[in-house]
Amino acid sequence: MATAKRKGVAAAPKKAARKVRILVGKPGLDGHDRGAKIIARALRDAGVEVIYTGLHQTPEMIVSAAAQEDVDGIGLSILSGAHNYLFPRILELLREKKMADVVLFGGGIIPDDDIPKLEKKGVDRVFTPGTPIQQIVDYVNERIRPRK
Amino acid sequence: MYDRKKLAGIETRRKKWHDGELTPSLRRSPPRLERFSTVSDEEIDLLYTPDPLSDFDYEEDLGNPGQYPYTRGVQPTMYRGRLWTMRQFAGFGSAEDTNARFKFLLSQGQTGLSTAFHFPTLMGYDSDSPRARGEVGMCGVAVDSLKDMEILFDGIPLDKVTTSMTINGPAAMVFAMYLAVAEKQGVPFHKVGGTIQNDILKEYIAQHSWIFPPEPSMRIITDILAYCADNVPRWNTISISGYHIREAGSTAVQELAFTIADGIAYVQAGIDAGIPVDKFAPRLSYFFNAHMDFFEEIAKYRAARRMWARIMRGRFHAKNENSWKLRFHTQTAGCTLTAQQPMNNVVRVALQALSGVLGGTQSLHTNSMDETMALPTEQAVTVALRTQQIIAEESGVANTVDPLGGSFFLEQLTNEMEEKAMEYIRKIDEMGGMVAAIKRGYPQREVADAAFHFQRLVDAGKKRVVGLNAYQSEEGTPIPLLKIDDQVEKQQVARTKEVRRKRSAKKARACLSALKDGSLAPNVNLMPLLVDAAREYVTLGEMCDTLRETMGVYTDPAMF
């Protein structure tokens, strides 16, 4: 039961262009994973390779999983109100690990006022409650490419 | 219940009506939807008639209120005697902030308290733990030690006001602190009344505020059952909760089935621990969601009462009538609120609350309109409380017991709800009970599938949500939101460090060492050890860390 993460699809067959790899992360202590699981499933169904961290991850755990899995993007789901700490902390750790080109996006209960501040700090996109899933799938498809 | 000859006649004439009147009418005005279904996507017929209820037995299936199987309600007079308890879940920032909100709510006519703890407390970490960074006071009140509990309940007499506490992983520790506060107020334990949620099984299924793996968690729960039966007889030991299962995306049937299956697991664990069933079962209570589908919800509450009565009498051979009665708290469904056009949420909450009342709830929390965006402001929470008061005082629904009982539609829905939920329970029994089912990921997967299915329906426009995928309008957030002062974290960390400095280090160490030894001895009840530790200002994080060492920790299997 204790695996820290599980892959959504089997490793893709070797092709010229590999699939986009996304880490869906749940940082912090809140247990609201309905959204994260729906997004993970929808991205997997859309052909993205998805790694889901599971709940209660520290920023360090998330960035280390992202490095290990060599992902192209990280999607964070935060419903605990701690977004103003968690997003910047994860950006900071990505820069420390020379992974600043990994696209960081997210969603959850995030007040409108906080969004421009987070985007200014380097969060690529923040989705708010009620966003259709397809919109997030389209965003990933258009915005995120495999890193070299 | 019905005269068979008469029923046959009704059925013949219904068929004639179907061909002669309904069919031409459907041709003239075809149905506006391809398929009519509940929010759980259960198909609903155009009309319900007495025919499928031909075997329905008033006394066996409904009974009078206050009588087995309690379908119509657990008390003979229901709300004519006393209204349901209006209990708003509240907690944010520091213990001082939440104490002020409690006093405000009591001054506005609220009749019980309900405490929301912040995530570090829910997960068994102190505010100065690195795990707590950014979360202190955000989604609830920060409680690290007895000191915080003393402030939280300052000026609130614990022998008069009952308190419900949403706490699960560390339920025993927080309960111990509550008892220590009562003791300081001079209230003897046998006069203390209230509820701890203490429902760890649904944590693995849905809410995810766990600490230890299932087996040691169940041991702590049976310790609480035994301790309260002897020492705190007015305490509701487990609030077996479907609320969070539903919020995680389950259907109504799944909410009902998994919650009752959790209840079965607790009763079995109590019996296995050697406690006579009638000694602890009367103090188990339930907690359900009030979702958007009005009749489906009412059917769910009525089916729940009937199922529990039958299970407690038939399966567990309980003799005390109080063991058969399913008493429950209701909260309106947070997941149905929309960030778009938030004022509309007031209407959603009113409809949901009405279903709880028509379903015979014992207490009710109504969500505030702003809760998709933040914890509620005082203004928003007042509207939510007034909603209950309007239902109670103005609508007339509290004048009689189970006013919808006997409706062809509702009774059939209630029957179907029970049948489908019992199918799930049989399946879980075959797996070896709920703990085994959880280990296989069975309920978790069922809920995730249902959540995904519903989201697809919404995205495809097959389920319409006003303001979201229908009747949209361009507007921002027109209502003010509560902001948590970012000084709370700093002040709370300082207070907890001071508590550790001022207490007797020797006594605190001795308590923790006794707790550790007790946890390794399966026949020792941990509750008295935790109460001792709480009295000596041992912090929540210290108690939990000690038990993490001996009991292990649970981590998310991360299925999706």
Interface residues (C-beta under 8 A of the other chain):
Chain A: M1 A2 T3 A4 K5 R6 G8 V24 G28 L29 D30 G31 H32 D33 R34 A36 K37 I38 A40 R41 A42 R44 V50 Y52 T53 G54 L55 H56 T58 S80 G81 A82 N84 Y85 L86 R89 I109 P111 D112 T128 P129 G130 P132 I133 Q134
Chain B: F119 P120 L122 M123 Y125 P130 R131 A132 R133 G134 E135 M138 C139 E203 A206 Q207 H208 S209 E247 A248 G249 C335 T338 A339 Q340 T372 M373 A374 K439 A448 A451 F452 Q455 R456 D459 L468 N469 G476 T477 L481 I484 Y554 T555 D556 P557 A558 M559 F560
